[in-house]
Amino acid sequence: MEFHHNICPRNCYDTCSIISTTHKGVLISVDGNPDHDYTLGKLCPKALDDVKKVYSPQRIRYPMRQRGRYSGFWERISWDEALTLISEKILALKKTYESSLPLALNKYSGNFGVLHNAMEGLFTGIGATTRAIGSPCWSAGVEAQTYDFGTFFCSDPLDMAKANLIWLWGVNPAWTAVHQMPIIFDAIDRGAKVVCFDTHFSATAARAHQYVQVRPGTDGLLALGFAKVLLEENLIDPNLSCYTLGHEEFLYYLENEISLDNCSEITGVSISTIRELALEYGKTHPACIWAGFGLQRYTNGGQTLRAIDALGALAGHLGEQGGGIQYAQFQTWRFSGAIQNPAHPFNISSDTDHPSIDSLTQNQKQTDRLLNINRFSEKALNCTDPPVKMLWISGRNPLSQDGNLQQWKKLINQLDLIVVNDLFHSKSSEAADLFLPITTHYEHWDLNAGYWHYWVGVNEPAILPIGESRSDLQIAWDVSAKLNELEPGSCTFPTSGDEKETLLRELGPQMLDILGLKKPEEILNAPVRANFPSTAWENRIFATPSGRYEFFSSQASNARLSPLPIFVPPLNPSIDAPLRLLTPHHYSTINSQVYASGADNPDYVLHLAPELAQRHNLAVGDRAQIWNKSGLLEVVIQPLLGISPDTVIIFQEQVEGSSPLNCLIGTPLTDMGQLILGAPGFALNETFVNLRKL
C-alpha cells in the first residue's frame, strides 16, 4: 500500500485535503487527511465518489474528433493528429487575419489549481488573443467587500465556533460546505443560537434554531431594516468614529430613507421579527454573519452585500473573535503567476490585495481582447475586426451553464474549430470538433488553496494517467511544441518541463512568507496553514484608501455607484413571465459536475408552493412546462411548503435526455464586478418563467 497527498480541485468552500491509497499502481480508496484542522479526516460524498470517477467507463481516455458537430460520431485519433489540427488552425488564422485575436479561450474554475492556468499561459505565448474575463460566481460580492474593507477577506472558518450568535444568510452548508456544519454544531453546544435566512426551507434551515424566509432579492433591505432598529434602540457601536468613514451619512440615510413598514412589506418579514432579530444581533457578542454567494446573484447583489457589511460594522461585530461578516477570501492565492495569464479572473499579482483589471500588464490592456464571461457568446459575435474563429473551452461547460443559448448556437456556427479538454463528454463537447482527455487530480502534480479556509498544499500524483490523458500543463507544453515545430518562434510558452518543478516556482517570496516556509520544497511534506490571524480585521485597520471601514466609499462613487449602501429593488417579473426561477446547488452536484452519489433523474423536478400548484390545477407528479422568451423546459411537479407563491425552484441535478436547465436563462448582470474582476457578475436569480400544465 502507498499513500499520497491530494487536494480536491472542485470549486467548493471546503477544498478538502485527501489521503489517497494505491496498491500496485491502482487507486483503491480516498480518505480525509486527519492532520488538516478544517476537514479533520472527513470527506463529502463528492470526494468519496472519486475512485468511481477515475475509473468510470464514461471517462474519455483518448483524443477524439467529432465528424459533424452534435452528431455524436466521435473517432479516436492520436495526440500528434490532435496537436497538428490545433496548431495548423492557429497558424492559419494568424496568417489570414494577421492577428491572433481570432483565437479565444473560455476558461474558469471547473478545476482549481495553479497549474491549470497553463492554458492561459499557452494563449499568452501565442500572442494577443480573445479571453473570457470576470466571474459567474461572486463578482458583485467581491467588489462590494472591496469597497467596504479594501479587499475581501474572511476569518478562519474555525473562528465561527466562538460565536454566540450565527446568522447563516443565503448559505446552505448542510449541502454545500459540509465541513462547516460540525463547527456550527460546536458553537450550538456552547450555547450559540443559529438563525437561517433563505428564500426556501433548506437542509441547513432544518438544523437552525430559527428560520426566516426572505423574498428573493430583498435581503439588502432587510439588513438595512435591522440597522434602522439598531439606530432607534441606541445599539450602535460607540467607537464607530475611531475606525469607520461615513457612518454619520449612513445613519442619516437610515433615519430618513428606511421605513420598517416598507421593509416588512417588501421582504415578507414581519416588523416584530425584524425588531426581535435586530435587538438580539445588537446585544449579542460575538455575532457572526455568513453571507452566501447566492445573495449577490441579483441585479442589486453588490448593494445587498454592502448593506450586510454595514450592519456588522454598525453593531460593532467587525474584528471580534467569533464575529464579523464572512464571505470568502483569496489571500492564500498569492502565487508567483509564472505560468498564469494575468487576465485570468483568479490571478492575484504579488503586489495587489485583490484580483483586479488594473493588475493586467499594459501590454495586455492594449492587445488582448477581454470579453465578459457572462456575455461571452454575445460579445464574441460582435467581434468583427477580426472575428472570433477558434474557441478553446477549458474548466467550463458554458452550454450547460451560461445564459442566452441562442447566441451560443450562432457563435458555434461561425467558428472554424472548437476544442474542449475535459474528463467526460458534456453539453459543450457536443458542439466541439476535438476532445482532449485530461487527467484527474490523482494523476498530476498541482498546487492548490481554498477561498474559505487558510490551508495551502501540494497535490501529488497517486497513479499514472489513465489511457492517454494528459494534464492541462502537459497539453499546453505539447501545443507550444507543435506550434514551434511547424513555425519556429510562433509560441513563447515553454515546450516541455517538469510539473513538480513548475509548481515549486509558483511559491515566490511573498507566498513563502505567508506560509512561514524558508524554501518551496517544504510544501511537499504536508499542507500548510497560512500565517493569517484567525479573526479578520482584528485590529480594525482596513485595506481601504482611508484605512477605515468605509460606509461611504469614494471608490464606489467613482464607479458611478452609490457611495453608501442603499436598497435598490431587484427586477420584477412580467405578465408573460410572472414567476421567479431559482436554481440552487444540490448536494450531489457542483453546477454541471455530477457524482454517482446523486441518482440520475429522468426529469427536472419543479418545487413550488402548494397554493401555486392549486392555482394551476397541478398535483404531485404532474407534468408541466415552464417557459420564457429564452426557452422551454418540461418538468415534474413537487409542491413544497416554505416556498413563496411567486417563486419556483429547480435544484441543479443531473437530468438525462432533456434540454439543459440554462435554456431558460438570459444574461442579466449584477450591479458590481467591473472594477475588481473586470466585468459584472451573472444575476442568475433574475430569471422569470411562466407555468402551464401538460
C-alpha positions as CSV (number, residue, x, y, z in Angstrom):
1,M,0.0,0.0,0.0
2,E,1.2,3.5,-0.8
3,F,-0.3,6.8,0.5
4,H,-0.4,10.1,-1.3
5,H,-1.4,13.7,-0.5
6,N,-4.1,15.1,-2.8
7,I,-6.3,18.2,-2.7
8,C,-9.8,18.3,-4.1
9,P,-9.8,20.8,-7.0
10,R,-13.6,21.4,-7.1
11,N,-15.0,24.9,-6.8
12,C,-16.2,24.4,-3.3
13,Y,-15.8,26.1,0.1
14,D,-14.1,23.1,1.7
15,T,-11.1,22.4,-0.7
16,C,-10.6,19.0,1.1
17,S,-7.2,17.6,2.0
18,I,-7.1,14.0,0.8
19,I,-5.0,10.9,1.6
20,S,-5.3,8.5,-1.3
21,T,-4.3,4.9,-1.1
22,T,-2.9,2.9,-4.0
23,H,-2.0,-0.7,-4.4
24,K,0.2,-1.8,-7.3
25,G,-0.5,1.4,-9.1
26,V,-4.2,1.3,-8.7
27,L,-6.2,3.8,-6.7
28,I,-8.3,1.9,-4.2
29,S,-9.6,4.4,-1.7
30,V,-9.6,8.1,-0.7
31,D,-9.9,9.4,2.8
32,G,-9.7,12.8,4.5
33,N,-6.4,14.0,5.9
34,P,-6.7,13.8,9.7
35,D,-3.9,16.4,10.1
36,H,-5.9,19.1,8.4
37,D,-7.7,21.2,11.1
38,Y,-10.6,22.0,8.9
39,T,-11.5,18.8,7.1
40,L,-10.3,16.7,10.0
41,G,-10.1,13.4,8.1
42,K,-13.7,13.6,6.7
43,L,-14.8,13.9,3.1
44,C,-18.1,14.8,1.4
45,P,-19.9,12.4,-0.9
46,K,-18.5,14.1,-3.9
47,A,-14.9,13.3,-3.0
48,L,-15.7,9.9,-1.7
49,D,-17.0,9.2,-5.3
50,D,-13.6,9.9,-6.8
51,V,-12.4,6.3,-7.3
52,K,-15.5,5.6,-9.4
53,K,-14.9,8.8,-11.3
54,V,-11.3,8.0,-12.1
55,Y,-12.1,4.6,-13.5
56,S,-15.6,5.4,-14.9
57,P,-16.3,3.7,-18.2
58,Q,-17.8,7.1,-19.4
59,R,-14.4,8.8,-18.9
60,I,-12.8,9.8,-22.2
61,R,-9.3,8.2,-22.3
62,Y,-8.0,9.2,-25.8
63,P,-8.1,12.3,-28.1
64,M,-11.3,12.3,-30.1
65,R,-12.5,14.0,-33.2
66,Q,-16.2,14.5,-34.0
67,R,-17.4,14.1,-37.5
68,G,-20.0,16.8,-37.6
69,R,-20.9,18.9,-34.5
70,Y,-23.7,17.5,-32.4
71,S,-23.6,14.3,-34.5
72,G,-22.1,12.1,-31.7
73,F,-19.9,10.4,-34.3
74,W,-16.6,10.6,-32.4
75,E,-13.5,8.8,-33.6
76,R,-10.2,8.2,-31.8
77,I,-7.2,10.0,-33.1
78,S,-3.6,10.2,-32.0
79,W,-2.2,13.1,-29.9
80,D,0.0,14.1,-32.8
81,E,-3.0,14.3,-35.1
82,A,-4.9,16.4,-32.5
83,L,-2.0,18.7,-31.8
84,T,-1.4,19.1,-35.5
85,L,-5.0,20.0,-36.2
86,I,-5.0,22.6,-33.4
87,S,-1.6,24.1,-34.4
88,E,-2.3,24.3,-38.1
89,K,-5.6,26.1,-37.4
90,I,-3.9,28.6,-35.1
91,L,-1.2,29.4,-37.6
92,A,-3.6,29.6,-40.5
93,L,-5.9,32.0,-38.6
94,K,-2.9,34.2,-37.6
95,K,-1.8,34.3,-41.3
96,T,-5.3,35.0,-42.6
97,Y,-6.1,37.8,-40.2
98,E,-2.6,38.9,-39.5
99,S,-3.5,38.6,-35.8
100,S,-4.0,36.0,-33.1
101,L,-7.2,37.7,-31.8
102,P,-9.4,35.2,-33.7
103,L,-8.2,32.6,-31.1
104,A,-10.5,32.6,-28.0
105,L,-10.1,31.0,-24.6
106,N,-13.1,30.4,-22.4
107,K,-11.9,29.0,-19.1
108,Y,-12.9,29.2,-15.5
109,S,-13.0,27.1,-12.3
110,G,-14.1,23.6,-13.2
111,N,-10.6,22.6,-12.0
112,F,-8.9,24.7,-9.3
113,G,-5.2,24.5,-9.1
114,V,-2.3,26.8,-10.1
115,L,-1.0,24.5,-12.9
116,H,-4.4,24.5,-14.7
117,N,-3.5,28.2,-15.5
118,A,-1.1,26.8,-18.1
119,M,-3.9,27.2,-20.6
120,E,-3.8,31.0,-20.1
121,G,-0.1,30.8,-20.3
122,L,-0.3,29.0,-23.6
123,F,-2.6,31.6,-25.1
124,T,-0.3,34.4,-23.8
125,G,2.6,32.6,-25.5
126,I,0.7,32.6,-28.8
127,G,0.1,36.4,-28.7
128,A,-2.8,38.8,-28.2
129,T,-5.9,36.6,-28.1
130,T,-9.5,36.8,-27.1
131,R,-10.2,35.9,-23.4
132,A,-13.2,35.5,-21.1
133,I,-12.8,37.8,-18.1
134,G,-14.9,38.2,-15.0
135,S,-16.7,35.6,-12.9
136,P,-20.2,34.0,-13.0
137,C,-19.8,33.2,-9.3
138,W,-19.0,36.0,-6.9
139,S,-18.2,39.3,-8.7
140,A,-20.7,41.6,-7.0
141,G,-19.8,40.4,-3.5
142,V,-16.1,40.6,-4.1
143,E,-16.4,44.2,-5.3
144,A,-18.8,45.2,-2.5
145,Q,-16.5,43.9,0.2
146,T,-13.6,45.6,-1.5
147,Y,-15.4,49.0,-1.3
148,D,-16.2,48.3,2.4
149,F,-13.0,46.6,3.7
150,G,-10.5,47.3,1.0
151,T,-10.3,43.7,-0.1
152,F,-12.4,40.6,0.5
153,F,-11.1,38.5,3.4
154,C,-12.8,36.3,6.0
155,S,-11.9,34.9,9.3
156,D,-10.6,31.3,9.7
157,P,-13.8,29.3,9.5
158,L,-12.9,27.6,12.8
159,D,-13.4,31.1,14.4
160,M,-17.2,30.7,13.9
161,A,-17.2,28.1,16.8
162,K,-16.6,31.1,19.2
163,A,-19.7,32.9,18.2
164,N,-22.7,33.3,20.5
165,L,-25.0,34.1,17.6
166,I,-24.6,32.9,14.0
167,W,-26.7,34.2,11.1
168,L,-26.5,31.9,8.0
169,W,-27.7,34.2,5.3
170,G,-28.2,32.7,1.9
171,V,-26.0,29.7,2.5
172,N,-26.8,26.0,2.8
173,P,-23.6,24.4,4.2
174,A,-25.5,21.2,5.1
175,W,-25.3,20.6,1.3
176,T,-22.5,22.8,0.0
177,A,-19.9,23.2,2.8
178,V,-20.4,20.1,5.0
179,H,-17.2,20.6,7.0
180,Q,-18.5,23.9,8.4
181,M,-21.5,22.1,10.0
182,P,-19.5,20.5,12.8
183,I,-18.1,23.9,13.7
184,I,-21.6,25.4,13.8
185,F,-22.7,22.5,15.9
186,D,-19.8,23.1,18.3
187,A,-21.0,26.7,18.7
188,I,-24.5,25.4,19.4
189,D,-23.2,23.0,22.0
190,R,-21.5,26.0,23.7
191,G,-24.9,27.9,23.7
192,A,-24.9,29.8,20.4
193,K,-28.1,30.5,18.6
194,V,-28.2,29.9,14.8
195,V,-30.6,31.8,12.5
196,C,-31.0,30.8,8.9
197,F,-32.2,33.3,6.3
198,D,-33.2,31.9,2.9
199,T,-35.8,32.0,0.2
200,H,-36.8,28.4,1.0
201,F,-36.6,26.0,3.8
202,S,-33.3,24.3,3.3
203,A,-31.4,21.4,4.9
204,T,-29.5,24.0,6.9
205,A,-32.6,25.8,8.0
206,A,-33.9,22.4,9.4
207,R,-30.8,22.4,11.7
208,A,-31.1,26.0,12.8
209,H,-32.9,27.4,15.9
210,Q,-34.9,29.8,13.7
211,Y,-35.7,30.1,10.0
212,V,-36.5,33.4,8.4
213,Q,-37.9,33.4,4.9
214,V,-36.9,36.4,2.8
215,R,-38.4,37.3,-0.6
216,P,-35.7,36.9,-3.2
217,G,-33.6,39.9,-3.9
218,T,-34.7,41.9,-0.8
219,D,-32.1,40.8,1.7
220,G,-30.3,44.1,1.4
221,L,-33.4,46.0,2.5
222,L,-33.8,43.5,5.4
223,A,-30.2,44.3,6.5
224,L,-31.0,48.0,6.4
225,G,-34.1,47.4,8.4
226,F,-32.1,45.7,11.1
227,A,-29.7,48.6,11.0
228,K,-32.6,51.0,11.4
229,V,-33.6,49.2,14.6
230,L,-30.1,49.4,16.0
231,L,-30.2,53.1,15.4
232,E,-33.6,53.5,17.1
233,E,-32.5,51.4,20.1
234,N,-29.1,53.1,20.5
235,L,-27.3,49.8,19.8
236,I,-24.7,51.4,17.6
237,D,-21.0,50.7,18.4
238,P,-19.9,53.9,20.3
239,N,-16.4,53.6,18.8
240,L,-17.5,53.8,15.2
241,S,-15.8,57.2,14.6
242,C,-12.5,55.6,15.6
243,Y,-12.3,53.1,12.7
244,T,-15.0,53.9,10.1
245,L,-15.6,56.5,7.5
246,G,-19.0,57.9,6.6
247,H,-21.1,56.4,9.4
248,E,-22.9,59.7,10.0
249,E,-24.0,59.9,6.4
250,F,-25.2,56.2,6.6
251,L,-27.1,56.9,9.8
252,Y,-28.8,59.9,8.2
253,Y,-29.8,57.6,5.3
254,L,-31.3,55.0,7.7
255,E,-33.2,57.6,9.6
256,N,-34.7,59.4,6.6
257,E,-35.0,56.7,3.9
258,I,-35.6,53.4,5.6
259,S,-39.1,52.6,6.9
260,L,-39.7,49.4,8.8
261,D,-43.3,49.2,7.4
262,N,-41.9,49.3,3.9
263,C,-39.1,46.9,4.8
264,S,-41.6,44.4,6.2
265,E,-43.9,44.7,3.2
266,I,-41.2,44.2,0.6
267,T,-39.1,41.5,2.4
268,G,-42.1,39.5,3.7
269,V,-40.6,39.5,7.3
270,S,-42.8,40.9,10.0
271,I,-41.9,44.0,11.9
272,S,-41.9,42.1,15.1
273,T,-39.4,39.6,13.7
274,I,-37.2,42.4,12.4
275,R,-37.1,44.1,15.7
276,E,-36.6,40.9,17.7
277,L,-33.7,39.8,15.5
278,A,-32.1,43.2,15.3
279,L,-32.1,43.6,19.1
280,E,-30.6,40.1,19.5
281,Y,-27.9,40.9,17.0
282,G,-27.1,44.2,18.5
283,K,-26.9,42.9,22.1
284,T,-25.1,39.6,21.5
285,H,-21.3,39.5,21.2
286,P,-19.7,37.9,19.3
287,A,-22.1,37.6,16.4
288,C,-21.2,36.2,13.0
289,I,-23.0,36.6,9.7
290,W,-22.1,34.2,6.9
291,A,-23.3,35.8,3.6
292,G,-23.6,33.3,0.8
293,F,-22.8,33.7,-2.9
294,G,-26.5,33.4,-3.9
295,L,-27.3,36.7,-2.2
296,Q,-25.3,38.7,-4.8
297,R,-26.5,36.9,-7.9
298,Y,-29.1,39.6,-8.4
299,T,-29.0,42.9,-10.3
300,N,-28.8,44.5,-6.8
301,G,-26.4,41.9,-5.4
302,G,-23.5,44.2,-4.6
303,Q,-25.7,46.6,-2.7
304,T,-27.0,43.6,-0.7
305,L,-23.5,42.6,0.4
306,R,-22.7,46.2,1.3
307,A,-25.8,46.5,3.4
308,I,-24.9,43.3,5.3
309,D,-21.4,44.5,5.8
310,A,-22.7,47.8,7.1
311,L,-25.0,46.1,9.6
312,G,-22.0,44.2,11.0
313,A,-19.9,47.3,11.3
314,L,-22.8,49.3,12.9
315,A,-23.3,46.7,15.6
316,G,-19.5,46.6,16.4
317,H,-19.0,43.0,15.3
318,L,-16.1,43.6,12.9
319,G,-12.8,42.3,14.3
320,E,-14.2,40.5,17.2
321,Q,-13.3,36.8,17.7
322,G,-16.2,34.7,16.5
323,G,-17.9,37.6,14.9
324,G,-17.8,39.7,11.8
325,I,-19.0,39.1,8.2
326,Q,-17.9,36.0,6.4
327,Y,-18.0,35.9,2.6
328,A,-14.7,34.5,1.2
329,Q,-11.0,35.2,0.8
330,F,-8.4,34.9,-1.8
331,Q,-5.3,35.9,0.1
332,T,-4.0,32.4,0.1
333,W,-3.7,32.6,-3.7
334,R,-0.7,35.0,-3.9
335,F,1.3,32.6,-6.1
336,S,4.0,34.0,-8.4
337,G,2.0,33.7,-11.5
338,A,4.9,32.2,-13.5
339,I,2.6,30.4,-15.9
340,Q,-0.6,32.4,-15.4
341,N,-2.1,34.9,-17.8
342,P,-2.8,38.0,-15.7
343,A,-6.1,38.4,-17.4
344,H,-7.3,35.3,-15.6
345,P,-10.1,36.3,-13.1
346,F,-8.4,34.4,-10.3
347,N,-4.9,35.7,-10.7
348,I,-3.6,37.7,-7.7
349,S,-0.4,39.6,-8.5
350,S,2.2,39.8,-5.8
351,D,1.6,43.5,-5.2
352,T,-2.2,43.8,-5.1
353,D,-4.7,42.9,-2.5
354,H,-7.4,41.6,-4.9
355,P,-7.8,40.3,-8.4
356,S,-8.2,43.4,-10.5
357,I,-8.4,44.5,-14.1
358,D,-5.8,47.1,-13.0
359,S,-3.3,44.2,-12.4
360,L,-3.1,43.4,-16.1
361,T,0.1,44.4,-17.8
362,Q,0.0,47.4,-20.0
363,N,0.7,45.2,-23.0
364,Q,-2.3,43.0,-22.3
365,K,-4.6,46.0,-21.8
366,Q,-3.6,47.2,-25.2
367,T,-3.7,43.9,-27.0
368,D,-5.8,41.0,-25.5
369,R,-9.5,41.3,-26.3
370,L,-11.3,40.8,-23.0
371,L,-15.0,39.7,-23.1
372,N,-17.3,39.4,-20.1
373,I,-17.5,35.7,-19.4
374,N,-21.3,36.1,-18.6
375,R,-22.0,37.5,-22.1
376,F,-19.2,35.8,-23.9
377,S,-21.2,34.5,-26.9
378,E,-22.9,37.8,-27.5
379,K,-19.7,39.8,-27.2
380,A,-17.8,37.3,-29.4
381,L,-20.4,37.6,-32.1
382,N,-19.9,41.3,-32.1
383,C,-16.2,41.0,-32.6
384,T,-15.6,41.7,-36.3
385,D,-12.2,43.1,-36.7
386,P,-11.1,40.3,-36.6
387,P,-13.9,37.8,-35.9
388,V,-13.6,35.0,-33.4
389,K,-12.9,31.8,-35.4
390,M,-11.5,29.3,-32.9
391,L,-12.6,28.6,-29.4
392,W,-10.9,26.6,-26.6
393,I,-13.1,25.6,-23.7
394,S,-11.3,24.6,-20.5
395,G,-12.5,24.0,-17.0
396,R,-16.0,25.1,-18.1
397,N,-19.2,23.8,-19.6
398,P,-20.8,27.0,-21.0
399,L,-23.5,25.3,-23.0
400,S,-24.9,23.8,-19.7
401,Q,-24.2,26.9,-17.5
402,D,-24.2,30.1,-19.5
403,G,-27.2,32.2,-20.4
404,N,-28.5,33.0,-23.9
405,L,-28.1,29.7,-25.6
406,Q,-29.4,31.1,-28.9
407,Q,-26.4,33.4,-29.1
408,W,-24.1,30.5,-28.3
409,K,-25.6,28.5,-31.2
410,K,-24.9,31.4,-33.5
411,L,-21.3,31.7,-32.3
412,I,-20.8,27.9,-32.8
413,N,-21.9,28.2,-36.4
414,Q,-19.3,30.9,-37.2
415,L,-16.3,29.0,-35.6
416,D,-13.8,27.1,-37.6
417,L,-12.6,24.9,-34.7
418,I,-13.9,24.2,-31.2
419,V,-11.6,22.4,-28.7
420,V,-12.7,21.0,-25.3
421,N,-10.4,19.5,-22.8
422,D,-12.3,17.6,-20.1
423,L,-12.8,14.2,-18.3
424,F,-16.3,13.4,-19.7
425,H,-18.5,14.5,-22.5
426,S,-20.7,17.4,-21.8
427,K,-23.2,19.7,-23.4
428,S,-20.3,21.8,-24.5
429,S,-18.4,18.9,-26.0
430,E,-21.5,18.0,-28.1
431,A,-20.7,21.1,-30.1
432,A,-16.9,20.5,-30.2
433,D,-14.7,19.3,-33.0
434,L,-11.9,18.0,-30.8
435,F,-12.0,16.5,-27.3
436,L,-8.7,16.3,-25.4
437,P,-8.7,13.9,-22.4
438,I,-7.3,15.4,-19.2
439,T,-6.0,13.8,-16.0
440,T,-7.8,13.8,-12.7
441,H,-6.0,15.3,-9.7
442,Y,-4.9,11.8,-8.8
443,E,-2.7,11.7,-11.9
444,H,-0.8,15.0,-11.9
445,W,1.1,17.5,-9.8
446,D,-0.6,20.7,-8.7
447,L,-0.6,23.4,-6.0
448,N,-3.9,24.4,-4.5
449,A,-5.5,26.7,-1.9
450,G,-9.1,27.4,-0.9
451,Y,-11.2,30.5,-0.8
452,W,-12.7,29.7,2.6
453,H,-10.1,28.2,4.9
454,Y,-6.4,29.2,5.1
455,W,-4.7,26.0,4.0
456,V,-2.4,25.6,1.0
457,G,-0.9,22.4,-0.2
458,V,0.6,20.3,-3.0
459,N,-1.4,17.7,-4.9
460,E,0.8,14.8,-5.9
461,P,0.1,12.1,-8.5
462,A,-1.0,8.8,-7.0
463,I,-1.4,6.8,-10.2
464,L,-0.2,7.1,-13.8
465,P,-2.5,8.9,-16.2
466,I,-5.5,6.7,-17.3
467,G,-5.4,5.9,-21.0
468,E,-3.7,8.7,-22.9
469,S,-5.0,11.5,-20.7
470,R,-2.7,14.5,-20.1
471,S,-2.6,17.3,-17.6
472,D,-3.5,20.8,-18.7
473,L,0.1,21.8,-18.3
474,Q,1.3,18.9,-20.4
475,I,-1.2,19.8,-23.1
476,A,0.0,23.4,-23.1
477,W,3.6,22.3,-23.5
478,D,2.7,20.0,-26.3
479,V,0.7,22.6,-28.3
480,S,3.5,25.0,-27.9
481,A,6.0,22.4,-29.1
482,K,3.9,21.6,-32.1
483,L,3.4,25.2,-33.0
484,N,7.2,25.8,-32.8
485,E,7.8,22.7,-34.8
486,L,5.5,23.9,-37.6
487,E,6.6,27.5,-37.3
488,P,9.6,28.2,-35.1
489,G,9.1,31.1,-32.7
490,S,5.3,31.1,-33.1
491,C,4.7,30.5,-29.3
492,T,6.8,31.6,-26.4
493,F,5.2,29.3,-23.8
494,P,7.7,26.5,-22.8
495,T,7.6,23.3,-24.9
496,S,8.5,20.9,-22.1
497,G,9.3,20.9,-18.4
498,D,8.7,19.2,-15.1
499,E,5.4,19.6,-13.3
500,K,6.8,19.3,-9.8
501,E,9.5,22.0,-10.5
502,T,6.9,24.2,-12.2
503,L,4.6,24.2,-9.1
504,L,7.5,24.9,-6.8
505,R,8.4,28.1,-8.9
506,E,4.9,29.3,-8.1
507,L,5.9,29.7,-4.4
508,G,7.6,33.1,-4.6
509,P,8.9,35.1,-1.6
510,Q,5.6,36.6,-0.6
511,M,3.8,33.2,-0.6
512,L,6.7,31.6,1.3
513,D,6.4,34.3,3.9
514,I,2.6,33.8,4.2
515,L,3.1,30.1,4.7
516,G,6.1,30.5,7.1
517,L,8.4,28.5,4.8
518,K,12.0,29.0,4.1
519,K,12.1,27.2,0.7
520,P,9.5,25.9,-1.7
521,E,10.4,22.3,-1.2
522,E,9.0,22.3,2.4
523,I,5.4,22.5,1.0
524,L,5.9,18.9,-0.3
525,N,5.8,17.5,3.2
526,A,2.2,18.3,4.1
527,P,-0.4,21.1,3.6
528,V,0.4,24.3,5.4
529,R,-1.9,26.8,7.1
530,A,-1.2,30.4,6.1
531,N,0.0,32.8,8.8
532,F,-3.1,34.9,8.9
533,P,-4.9,35.9,12.1
534,S,-7.8,33.7,12.9
535,T,-10.1,36.7,13.1
536,A,-10.3,39.0,10.1
537,W,-9.7,42.7,10.8
538,E,-8.9,42.0,14.4
539,N,-7.0,45.3,14.8
540,R,-9.7,47.2,12.9
541,I,-7.2,48.5,10.4
542,F,-8.6,48.0,6.9
543,A,-7.2,47.9,3.4
544,T,-9.4,50.8,2.1
545,P,-7.8,54.1,0.9
546,S,-8.7,55.6,4.3
547,G,-7.5,52.6,6.3
548,R,-11.0,52.6,7.8
549,Y,-14.2,50.6,7.2
550,E,-15.9,52.7,4.6
551,F,-19.7,53.2,4.9
552,F,-19.1,56.0,2.4
553,S,-16.9,54.7,-0.4
554,S,-15.3,57.2,-2.9
555,Q,-14.3,54.2,-5.0
556,A,-17.9,53.2,-5.4
557,S,-18.8,56.8,-6.2
558,N,-16.1,56.9,-8.9
559,A,-17.6,53.7,-10.3
560,R,-20.9,55.6,-10.7
561,L,-22.5,53.7,-7.8
562,S,-24.0,55.0,-4.6
563,P,-21.2,55.7,-2.2
564,L,-23.4,54.4,0.6
565,P,-25.0,51.0,1.0
566,I,-28.6,51.6,-0.2
567,F,-31.5,49.4,-1.3
568,V,-32.1,49.0,-5.0
569,P,-35.1,46.8,-5.8
570,P,-34.4,43.6,-7.8
571,L,-36.0,43.1,-11.2
572,N,-39.7,42.4,-11.2
573,P,-41.5,39.6,-13.1
574,S,-43.6,40.5,-16.1
575,I,-47.1,39.4,-17.1
576,D,-45.6,36.9,-19.6
577,A,-43.2,35.5,-17.0
578,P,-44.7,36.0,-13.5
579,L,-42.6,33.5,-11.6
580,R,-39.0,33.9,-10.4
581,L,-36.9,30.7,-11.1
582,L,-34.2,29.9,-8.6
583,T,-31.7,27.1,-9.3
584,P,-29.7,26.3,-6.1
585,H,-27.0,23.8,-5.8
586,H,-27.9,20.2,-5.0
587,Y,-25.8,18.1,-2.6
588,S,-24.8,15.7,-5.4
589,T,-23.6,18.4,-7.9
590,I,-21.4,21.3,-8.4
591,N,-23.0,23.2,-11.3
592,S,-22.9,20.7,-14.1
593,Q,-20.4,18.3,-12.4
594,V,-22.4,15.3,-11.2
595,Y,-21.4,12.5,-9.0
596,A,-22.7,8.9,-8.6
597,S,-23.8,9.6,-5.1
598,G,-26.7,11.5,-6.6
599,A,-29.2,9.4,-8.6
600,D,-29.8,10.5,-12.1
601,N,-33.3,11.8,-12.7
602,P,-35.4,11.3,-15.8
603,D,-36.9,14.8,-15.4
604,Y,-36.3,18.2,-13.8
605,V,-38.4,18.5,-10.6
606,L,-40.1,21.8,-10.1
607,H,-40.7,22.7,-6.5
608,L,-43.4,25.2,-5.9
609,A,-45.8,26.5,-3.2
610,P,-48.9,24.3,-2.7
611,E,-51.2,27.3,-3.4
612,L,-49.4,28.0,-6.7
613,A,-49.8,24.3,-7.7
614,Q,-53.5,24.5,-6.8
615,R,-53.9,27.7,-8.9
616,H,-52.6,25.8,-11.9
617,N,-54.5,22.6,-11.1
618,L,-51.2,20.7,-10.5
619,A,-50.6,17.8,-8.2
620,V,-47.6,15.8,-7.2
621,G,-46.1,14.0,-10.2
622,D,-48.0,16.0,-12.8
623,R,-46.1,17.0,-15.9
624,A,-45.8,20.7,-16.8
625,Q,-43.8,23.2,-18.7
626,I,-42.1,26.3,-17.7
627,W,-41.0,28.8,-20.4
628,N,-40.0,32.3,-21.3
629,K,-38.6,34.1,-24.3
630,S,-35.3,32.2,-23.9
631,G,-36.6,28.7,-24.0
632,L,-38.9,26.0,-22.7
633,L,-38.4,23.1,-20.2
634,E,-40.5,20.2,-19.3
635,V,-40.8,19.4,-15.5
636,V,-42.4,17.2,-13.0
637,I,-44.4,18.9,-10.2
638,Q,-43.4,18.6,-6.5
639,P,-45.4,21.0,-4.2
640,L,-43.2,22.0,-1.2
641,L,-44.0,24.0,1.9
642,G,-41.8,27.0,2.6
643,I,-41.6,28.5,-0.9
644,S,-43.1,31.9,-1.8
645,P,-46.1,31.6,-4.2
646,D,-44.3,33.8,-6.7
647,T,-41.1,31.7,-6.8
648,V,-40.3,28.2,-8.2
649,I,-37.2,26.2,-7.6
650,I,-35.3,23.6,-9.6
651,F,-32.2,22.2,-7.9
652,Q,-29.2,21.6,-10.2
653,E,-29.4,17.8,-10.6
654,Q,-28.4,15.5,-13.4
655,V,-31.2,15.0,-15.9
656,E,-30.6,12.8,-18.9
657,G,-32.1,13.4,-22.3
658,S,-33.6,16.8,-21.5
659,S,-32.9,20.4,-22.5
660,P,-30.3,22.0,-20.3
661,L,-31.6,23.9,-17.4
662,N,-29.9,27.0,-18.7
663,C,-32.1,27.1,-21.8
664,L,-34.4,29.5,-19.7
665,I,-31.7,31.9,-18.7
666,G,-30.8,35.2,-20.3
667,T,-27.8,37.2,-19.3
668,P,-28.8,39.8,-16.7
669,L,-25.8,41.3,-14.9
670,T,-25.1,42.3,-11.3
671,D,-24.6,45.9,-10.2
672,M,-20.9,45.3,-9.3
673,G,-17.8,43.4,-10.5
674,Q,-16.5,45.7,-13.2
675,L,-13.8,47.4,-11.1
676,I,-12.4,44.4,-9.3
677,L,-12.9,41.4,-11.7
678,G,-13.1,43.3,-15.0
679,A,-16.8,42.6,-15.6
680,P,-20.1,42.5,-13.8
681,G,-21.3,39.1,-12.4
682,F,-24.1,36.9,-13.6
683,A,-27.5,37.8,-12.0
684,L,-28.7,34.2,-12.3
685,N,-31.5,34.7,-9.8
686,E,-33.2,37.3,-12.0
687,T,-34.7,34.6,-14.3
688,F,-38.5,34.6,-14.7
689,V,-40.8,32.0,-16.2
690,N,-44.4,31.1,-16.9
691,L,-46.0,27.8,-15.9
692,R,-48.6,25.5,-17.6
693,K,-49.9,22.0,-17.1
694,L,-49.3,19.4,-19.8
